[in-house]
Amino acid sequence: MERTNVYELIDGERDYQDELNSNGQGRVLTAGEELCLVQTYVDKARQVFAETFGDYEERPTMDVIRKIAALCVRAMENHRTPQR
């Protein structure tokens, strides 16, 4: 998969996350809260992988990885991130 396609998937997931929080009650999470949420989804991805290990179709695991990538992007959007 091309990097531009990957970024499109992440951008679509970010749109979905924003839509979920569009009720006006969403708040900006602290960097620590964002990190804890990412860890929760990493644990979920590991669990999904363990449950589907050996299956040719990796979609369930990659669905969660897409969410993790978008959560990381959101954290960087909401908090100053140094350049490399």
N, C-alpha and C positions, 0 to 999 in steps of 0.2 A: 504494500500500500504506500502511495506517495505521501510525503509529509504534508502537502497541502490538503489532501483528503483527510488525514488525521486531524489537522487543525479544524477542518469543517465539522468533523464529528464532535470535537471538544466544544466548538462554538455552539453547535446545536444543543448539546447537553447544558451549556451555560444558559442558553435561552430558556430551556426547560426549567432549570433551577430558579431563574428569575421569575418565571411564570408562577411557580409554586409559591413564591414569596411576594406576589404582587398584591396581596390582600391588604397591604399597608401595615401589617403587624410584624413583618420581618425586620430584623435588626442586624446590624453588622456584628459578626462574631469577632471575638478577640483572636489574635494569632494562635494562642493556646487552644481555644475552642475549635478553631479550624483544624489544628493539628490532631486533636482528639477525634474529630469527625473523620478525618482522613484515615486515622488508625482503625477506627471502627469499620470503615469500608475495606481497608486492607485485610482485616480479619475476616470479613464477609467474603472477599474474593478468594482467600485461602480455603475457606469452608466450601464454597461453590466448586472450586477446583478439586478439592478432595472428594466431593460427592460425584463429580463427573469425570474423574481421572480415567484415562484410557479411551474415552469417547473421542472420536475424530473431531466432532463439532466442539469448538472451544467458545462458542458464543456466550454461554452464561458467564464464564469467567471474564471475557472481554467486555461484556456489558458493565460489569462492576469496575473494571479498569478504566473504562471511559468516564464513569462517574468520578473516580479518584482523580483523574487528570483534570476534570472540570472543577472539582473542589480545590485543587491546588491553584488553578488559574484564578478562581474567585478569591482565594486567600491573597494572592499577589495583587489582584485588583484593589483589595480593601486595605492593604498594608504596604508600606514602603518596602520595596525589594531592591537590594543592591545589584548593580550590574556585575557581570563577570569580567 
